[in-house]
Amino acid sequence: MPAMTEIELKLLVDAAALPALRRRIGRLAGGARPRVRQLATIYLDTAEEGLAKAGIALRLRREGQRWTQTVKAARSLRAGLSETREVDTPAEGGRVDIAAIPDEAVRRTVGEAMAGLPIAPVYETHMRRSVWEIVDGAARIEIALDRGEVRAEGRAEALDELELELIEGPPTTLFDLARRLFPEGPLRFSTLSKAARGRRLAAGSPAVAPAVPRNAERPAIAKNASVEAAGREILAECFAQIVANVEAVAAGDDAEGPHQLRIGLRRLRSALRLTRPAFDGVRHRMLEGEAKWLGAETGRLRDVDVALADLVAPAAARAPEEPGFAPLAAALGERAGGERARLRATLAGARATAFLLDLAEYVALRGWLDPADHDQTARLARPFAKLAAEAMRKADAKVAKRARVGKGGIESLDIEARHELRKAVKALRYMLEFTAPVWPAKRVKVLLKPLRRLQNLFGALNDAAMAEALFLGPDAPCADDPAASRAAGRLIGAANADALRDWEAARAAWDAFAEAPRPWR
């Protein structure tokens, strides 16, 4: 039997959401009851983890009295969609037989990964699997709800996972089905295979990693990558940062969660602008708009978090004699709690859920392809380095233009112009980080250093504007408390003083940035 390609969309499921999910599945299945199977699976590897290092999972699965040997290899995961080559072989008596693997190429790959070393059980999964089959037009999809445990090294961890496997038809139907099953969130993409979860547990880590804030990472782009290959990697990295921080916001109160979520959404907007010359279309523009909307929703909580942690708390420490800081901190803490609850509801709502699924489908299934655009193929095949150079020149020119608004350099810029320059600098930094793999690393580092310093210095400018909007706005906290209002006035004055001081320091950083060589030249 040759290797088959398994295409799946996998989602983690919270136990509390299972009853509603089962009802939706039942309706889609026309009331048919699921086939229920008990699956015990043993994963094997060498002591040196030769198979895992080669990206191979070798397992023995028992269902009733029947044993099956399976090899899974060449797994790719992008934006929640998994594609895996799989070969099944009957395993008499539950014994591994590498020679019985029918696909010669897979058999050879497994043998090379084992390197002549013995294999032994490393971890197990024990699942109660409920299976429904959905027929939707030309598509046939298997829905598998797995509830059970991952076991390793004498420990066990619960796992509830939903797998939507494409049996027949276009892959877009997987996302269509997910939208029907999850009209609202919270939505949690399962980014690890059961084998990977077993390896984590065997190594002493949780099989299902806790939701924690995730920083941006540099996308893996080859120097000779095409526009499409590079653009897809960049968008996939933005997706990964966004969904991780959506989970972090839902799971905890760490202020870094909304901070990194807003950064991820801003980076996505920059990535969409970067790829627009080749990817542009209705869906591309729609994602830009939805990212802007969700960024604004996230920013409401982030601004309160910043005001509380970076303005009120330090000021209260410096001036303990000021009685107005305590009620101001209490009011901001209460507001932060309300904004956090509101943001969680937004992220679990229909609009945000639709945005995450739309973004996942766009990245996973190349949603930018337009059969009616006969020139698009050539644009997608262009070297990414050429597009990157064009984009960087435009972004750099925009920064320079913002700096010249006052005709006397950045020293003459008014407050509004300074904000516009700050935003242009931030966009340029994101663009440089996206395109960095195609430039000489040393030249990127030389330019990134003053860019980061400028962005940090401009942060005080943003804090001052945010403080004024928060403490002087129509819904200002403690507006009827004279002591708190006096404390808020002190905060605004201190924030503006910090902004002025940092603006003075920004002049030197600006000179270093202006003189730094541009990698794309």
Phi, psi and omega in degrees: 000124180288165178293140177251150177263122179261124180245120185223148166247120187242137182226140172279147184234133174279141183304323182295336183271353187296316181302314180294321179296317179298322179295318179295317179298317180300319179294318179294330180273010178068028179084000180294141178280149182284155168278128183251129182229144173260121185241123173246122187234132179247128178255135185239154177197171174279167179299332180269007181057043181298321180290314181300319180294334178270004179076029183244138171244125177245124185223157169243126182239131177252127175231106189067237178259004185257132178250140178230135174262130183229138171246127174244129184213170177052045180281132172238141179228121179220120177053043175089345182264126183251134173235124186223136171278132186224136177231123178254144178217134174303140182237091182300128177070010179071033181249141177285138177219093183299324181295341182275355179297119189285336181273116186299318182295318179293318179301318180293320180296318178297316180298318179295321180292326179288332177053037177077004182269152179287156177246156181210159177299140180242318179205169183221158168231142177232113188232144166259110186256125174254127188237130172238151173243129182247130174249123182226097184064236180274359184260145174229124186232138174260125175259122180238120176256112181257127175231124181176218186222151166255132184233138177195143175052040178076006179243157179222145178221134182291147177216124173242120188218141176249128179244126173252105185254129180281117176268320182202139177113181182285144180299337179302335181293336176297317180287325175300317179293319179300322179296324180285326179281332182232070178297337173223165181270202000290146183250128181232109178287137177271107188264001179234144173287166176297327177297317179294324178292321177297319178297320178299315182295319179296332181272000177098003178260160177297141177296320174252107184297140177297150179285115180228155178303142182236126176282165175293148175236156180283126180295148180276100183236129176285149181300329181260021183295151173281167177302316183293314182298315181291315180300321180294319178295320180296314180294324178295321178294319176299316178302314183298319179293319182295308185293326178296321182278337169299316178295320181297318178296319181292329189266338187205177184257010180299123182296342180290336180300301178297329178298310181288331176294317179295321176299315180300320179290323176293319179295323177299317179297321177295320180294322179292324176292321180299317185271357185304322181303331181252331188259353194306142178177181183299315182292324178299312180292324179297318179295322176300314181295318181290325177295321178295316178300310184291328175298319178294320178297318179291324182298332180298316177289317182300320180296319179292319177301316180295316180300319182287312187277323188258344180246301186291310184300312178297321180294320178296324178292326181282332184228071182296344181282347182280111184287345185282345183290325182297307178295328179294317178296319180296317180294319178293322177299318178294319179295320178299319178298319178293319178294325179293317177296319179296317181294320178299319178295321178297315182293333178269359183278175186295320185292314180293322178298316178297320179299314181296318179291322177297317179294317179300313180295320181300315182284314186291324188246020176054057184294353179278348183294131182232102182302336181278347180266096187287344179266354186294323182304317180293322180293321180291330183275352179301152173298132181298327181303325180290315177298318181300317180297318179297316182294320181292322178297318180294315181294321179294319179295325179294319177299313180299320179296317179297326181286338184264003184304320182277002179066351180240025182081185187293339180298332185263005183286138173278179186301314182298318180293326177296320178297319179295323177294320178302315180294322179293321177296318180297316179297320179297320179297315179300316180300318181294320179293323177295318188267357185309321183300340182266357181251162173300130187301320182295321181289325176297315181299319180298322181278324182295325184301305178292332177297314179296320179295317178300315182297319179295317180295322178290345180299323178296326176298316179293320180298320180295317179295319179295320180298317179296317180295322184284314188269348178247000182285173183296336179247037181300139179293140176057034183297336181265008180252109184302319182294318180292323178295321177297318178296320178296321177298321177297320179296315181298316179298317179294320180295320178291326176294318178298319180296319179294317179298314181291330178294324176297317179292332182294337181298317179293319179295324178296318179299318179296321178293315183296328183272346182293138178294142179271124183300332185276357181272000000 
